[in-house]
Amino acid sequence: MTSSGDRADDASKAGGAGDDPPDARVGTGLLDVEMGPSSALAHLYRGELHRMKLWRERLDRTTNWAVLLMAAILTWAFSTESNPHYVILIGNAAVGLFLSIEAHRYRAYDIWRSRIRSLQQNVWAPGLDPDRPLEDRQWRRKLASDYARPTLKITMEEAIAHRLRRVYLPLFVILNGAWLLRVTAFAGEAWPASARVGIVSGAVVTGLVGLLMLGAIFVGLRPRVWHASDELREKQLRRNN
């Protein structure tokens, strides 16, 4: 058994030689099968959970702002008939801005979430059930590479699609449905003339709103290969057995 003095001598020799490789024992025992997850790995997991929780809260905060803004705009737009209907369209633009901010935050949130899922799949699940095979034999190498150089793992378009499916597509449906109701049932002239905004005719405004709504539906619901692994989606919420 190596004494502490021998280990100190070895460390001093390794530190004194500038061209020598790093200590080969660094990381040894961090996760041995016999000992289970070490204290260092447990603290790492807790730290990643904390980071993920903070970014999850930032996502929720942006959603709350969007909902509050939408409620205020709809309340004002329907308070009197003289209030212009295009304020609801401005609300669409504002909610779209919140969607963009939240998609950026979701890409950062996915960094911590993907690390947590890797540890859960490859450390805690096999630790609780020793007969369970590893999900990924290269998980240590991939996780180490991610710690060495963190990278965004999903595109902006996929992040927007996630947030549209979860929150923003229903918000856009409510906003545009309210706008359509405002220019048809609560207007002094017939639709589509009632949808006019300045010199832009009501037919053009209605067409633009419809195209933007169809574009949001396409981005949010089109079939795709999801790179945000192990996210809860509707088809995965219930087990078959």
Backbone torsions as a table, in degrees:
resi	resn	phi	psi	omega
1	MET	NA	133.4	-175.2
2	THR	-76.7	131.9	179.6
3	SER	-80.2	165.3	179.3
4	SER	-65.3	-33.1	178.3
5	GLY	-64.3	-42.5	177.7
6	ASP	-61.9	-39.9	-179.6
7	ARG	-66.4	-38.8	178.5
8	ALA	-63.9	-41.7	178.4
9	ASP	-61.7	-43.7	178.8
10	ASP	-60.9	-42.0	-178.3
11	ALA	-65.6	-39.7	179.7
12	SER	-66.9	-36.9	177.3
13	LYS	-65.5	-42.1	-179.8
14	ALA	-65.4	-38.4	-179.5
15	GLY	-71.9	-28.5	-176.9
16	GLY	-79.5	-24.9	-179.1
17	ALA	-92.9	111.4	-175.4
18	GLY	-67.4	-29.1	-176.6
19	ASP	-93.0	-4.6	-178.2
20	ASP	-71.2	149.0	175.6
21	PRO	-67.4	159.3	178.5
22	PRO	-62.6	161.4	-178.2
23	ASP	-55.0	121.7	-177.3
24	ALA	-67.8	-17.2	-177.4
25	ARG	-87.2	-5.9	178.5
26	VAL	-61.9	125.2	-179.2
27	GLY	91.8	-11.4	179.1
28	THR	-63.8	130.3	-179.3
29	GLY	85.4	0.3	179.5
30	LEU	-61.2	-37.2	175.8
31	LEU	-149.6	84.0	176.7
32	ASP	-94.7	146.4	-179.0
33	VAL	-61.3	-37.9	-176.2
34	GLU	-70.7	-32.8	-173.9
35	MET	-100.7	-14.0	-177.3
36	GLY	76.6	-173.4	-178.8
37	PRO	-60.4	130.1	-178.6
38	SER	-78.2	171.8	178.8
39	SER	-62.3	-37.1	-179.8
40	ALA	-63.1	-42.7	-179.3
41	LEU	-69.3	-35.6	177.3
42	ALA	-63.3	-41.6	177.6
43	HIS	-67.0	-36.9	176.5
44	LEU	-61.3	-44.2	179.6
45	TYR	-62.0	-43.6	178.3
46	ARG	-62.0	-40.9	178.9
47	GLY	-64.1	-41.0	178.7
48	GLU	-67.3	-37.8	175.8
49	LEU	-60.6	-41.2	-179.8
50	HIS	-64.7	-43.7	177.7
51	ARG	-61.7	-45.1	-179.7
52	MET	-61.5	-39.7	179.7
53	LYS	-63.2	-41.8	179.5
54	LEU	-62.9	-42.3	179.5
55	TRP	-72.7	-31.4	174.2
56	ARG	-62.9	-40.0	178.2
57	GLU	-66.9	-35.4	177.2
58	ARG	-65.6	-38.2	175.7
59	LEU	-61.5	-47.4	-179.2
60	ASP	-62.7	-35.8	-179.1
61	ARG	-65.1	-41.8	178.4
62	THR	-64.4	-40.9	177.9
63	THR	-61.9	-41.3	178.7
64	ASN	-61.8	-41.0	177.8
65	TRP	-61.1	-43.7	-179.0
66	ALA	-63.0	-42.7	-179.5
67	VAL	-66.2	-42.9	179.2
68	LEU	-63.9	-42.6	178.4
69	LEU	-62.9	-43.9	-180.0
70	MET	-62.7	-42.2	179.4
71	ALA	-63.1	-41.4	179.7
72	ALA	-65.4	-42.4	-179.0
73	ILE	-65.6	-44.5	-179.3
74	LEU	-66.6	-38.3	178.1
75	THR	-61.8	-44.1	-179.6
76	TRP	-70.0	-40.5	-176.5
77	ALA	-65.5	-31.3	-177.5
78	PHE	-101.1	5.0	-178.2
79	SER	-70.0	-41.5	175.9
80	THR	-140.7	155.9	-178.0
81	GLU	-70.1	-23.0	-177.5
82	SER	-76.9	-16.7	178.5
83	ASN	-68.1	133.1	-175.5
84	PRO	-67.2	142.4	-178.4
85	HIS	-72.5	-24.7	-174.8
86	TYR	-69.3	-8.7	173.5
87	VAL	-62.7	-33.4	177.0
88	ILE	-65.5	-36.3	177.3
89	LEU	-67.2	-36.6	173.7
90	ILE	-62.3	-37.4	175.8
91	GLY	-61.5	-36.2	175.0
92	ASN	-59.4	-44.2	180.0
93	ALA	-64.5	-41.1	179.6
94	ALA	-65.3	-43.2	178.4
95	VAL	-65.4	-36.0	175.0
96	GLY	-62.3	-35.5	176.1
97	LEU	-65.7	-42.6	176.8
98	PHE	-62.8	-37.3	177.1
99	LEU	-61.0	-42.6	178.9
100	SER	-63.4	-44.5	178.6
101	ILE	-61.4	-43.7	-177.0
102	GLU	-69.1	-32.9	176.8
103	ALA	-65.6	-39.8	175.5
104	HIS	-61.4	-42.9	179.8
105	ARG	-67.4	-34.6	179.8
106	TYR	-65.9	-36.3	178.6
107	ARG	-63.2	-39.1	176.6
108	ALA	-70.8	-41.3	178.0
109	TYR	-58.8	-35.5	-178.0
110	ASP	-66.6	-25.2	176.7
111	ILE	-60.3	-51.0	-177.8
112	TRP	-72.1	-37.7	-179.3
113	ARG	-63.1	-40.8	-179.4
114	SER	-67.1	-34.5	176.4
115	ARG	-67.0	-42.7	178.2
116	ILE	-59.9	-44.2	-179.6
117	ARG	-64.8	-36.6	178.3
118	SER	-63.3	-43.6	178.4
119	LEU	-67.3	-39.5	179.4
120	GLN	-64.7	-41.7	-176.9
121	GLN	-73.2	-38.7	-169.5
122	ASN	-106.6	-7.9	177.7
123	VAL	-118.6	-61.2	-172.9
124	TRP	-72.9	-41.1	-179.9
125	ALA	-63.5	-49.7	175.9
126	PRO	-65.8	-28.6	177.8
127	GLY	-67.9	-36.4	178.1
128	LEU	-77.8	-30.6	179.3
129	ASP	-131.5	94.4	-176.3
130	PRO	-59.8	-22.7	-179.6
131	ASP	-82.1	-6.3	-178.3
132	ARG	-79.6	128.3	-179.5
133	PRO	-73.3	157.0	177.0
134	LEU	-67.9	140.5	177.8
135	GLU	-68.2	-36.3	-175.4
136	ASP	-145.8	117.1	-178.6
137	ARG	-68.9	-20.7	-178.3
138	GLN	-101.1	20.3	-172.4
139	TRP	-65.5	-34.9	179.7
140	ARG	-64.5	-44.6	-179.5
141	ARG	-62.8	-43.1	-179.0
142	LYS	-66.6	-42.2	-179.6
143	LEU	-67.6	-39.9	177.5
144	ALA	-62.7	-41.0	177.8
145	SER	-63.5	-36.9	179.6
146	ASP	-69.4	-34.6	176.2
147	TYR	-71.7	-36.4	179.2
148	ALA	-66.2	-38.4	179.8
149	ARG	-146.4	90.9	-179.7
150	PRO	-61.8	137.9	179.7
151	THR	-135.8	152.9	172.3
152	LEU	-74.1	134.6	-171.5
153	LYS	-103.8	-10.2	179.8
154	ILE	-130.2	156.3	179.8
155	THR	-80.2	165.2	177.5
156	MET	-63.8	-37.2	-179.1
157	GLU	-64.3	-39.6	177.8
158	GLU	-68.6	-38.7	177.6
159	ALA	-63.0	-41.0	177.0
160	ILE	-62.8	-41.5	179.5
161	ALA	-62.2	-40.3	177.5
162	HIS	-59.7	-48.6	-176.9
163	ARG	-71.8	-30.8	174.4
164	LEU	-63.9	-45.5	-179.1
165	ARG	-64.6	-39.6	-174.2
166	ARG	-79.1	-42.8	-169.1
167	VAL	-133.7	-52.8	-160.3
168	TYR	-79.5	-26.9	177.2
169	LEU	-63.0	-45.9	173.8
170	PRO	-60.1	-36.5	178.4
171	LEU	-64.4	-42.7	178.1
172	PHE	-65.7	-37.4	177.5
173	VAL	-62.4	-43.6	179.0
174	ILE	-64.5	-46.2	-178.8
175	LEU	-61.7	-49.6	-176.5
176	ASN	-73.3	-31.1	173.1
177	GLY	-65.3	-40.0	176.9
178	ALA	-66.1	-38.8	177.6
179	TRP	-63.1	-43.7	179.0
180	LEU	-63.0	-40.0	176.4
181	LEU	-64.4	-37.8	-178.6
182	ARG	-65.6	-39.9	-176.3
183	VAL	-87.6	-6.5	178.4
184	THR	-107.7	-52.9	-175.0
185	ALA	-93.5	-18.7	-175.4
186	PHE	-122.6	36.7	179.9
187	ALA	-122.7	154.4	-178.2
188	GLY	-82.2	-9.8	178.3
189	GLU	-131.9	170.9	-174.5
190	ALA	-74.9	149.9	175.0
191	TRP	-83.2	140.3	16.1
192	PRO	-93.0	-0.8	-180.0
193	ALA	-60.1	-30.2	-179.0
194	SER	-68.1	-15.0	-179.5
195	ALA	-90.0	5.5	-178.1
196	ARG	-62.2	141.2	175.4
197	VAL	-126.9	104.3	-178.0
198	GLY	63.5	-124.8	-179.7
199	ILE	-88.7	-5.2	-179.8
200	VAL	-84.2	126.3	-176.5
201	SER	-67.4	158.5	-179.9
202	GLY	-64.2	-34.3	179.5
203	ALA	-65.4	-40.2	179.6
204	VAL	-67.4	-44.0	179.7
205	VAL	-61.4	-45.1	179.5
206	THR	-62.1	-40.9	178.6
207	GLY	-63.3	-42.4	179.1
208	LEU	-64.2	-42.7	178.6
209	VAL	-61.9	-42.7	179.1
210	GLY	-64.0	-40.9	179.4
211	LEU	-65.2	-42.6	178.8
212	LEU	-64.5	-38.2	179.2
213	MET	-67.3	-41.6	177.4
214	LEU	-64.6	-37.6	177.7
215	GLY	-63.3	-41.1	178.3
216	ALA	-64.9	-40.9	178.4
217	ILE	-63.8	-41.3	-179.8
218	PHE	-63.9	-47.6	-179.2
219	VAL	-62.6	-40.2	-175.9
220	GLY	-76.4	-32.3	-169.8
221	LEU	-114.8	-3.1	-177.2
222	ARG	-66.8	148.3	176.8
223	PRO	-63.1	140.9	-177.9
224	ARG	-158.2	165.2	170.1
225	VAL	-93.1	115.6	-177.0
226	TRP	-81.7	129.2	177.5
227	HIS	-96.1	-14.0	172.6
228	ALA	-79.2	93.4	-170.3
229	SER	-71.6	142.9	172.3
230	ASP	63.1	27.0	170.9
231	GLU	-73.7	148.2	176.4
232	LEU	-73.2	118.0	175.7
233	ARG	-124.4	166.3	-170.0
234	GLU	-58.2	-41.3	-177.0
235	LYS	-73.3	-12.9	-177.5
236	GLN	-103.7	0.6	-173.6
237	LEU	-75.9	-20.4	-177.4
238	ARG	-126.3	132.7	177.3
239	ARG	-76.4	156.5	178.0
240	ASN	-80.0	-18.9	-178.3
241	ASN	-128.8	NA	NA
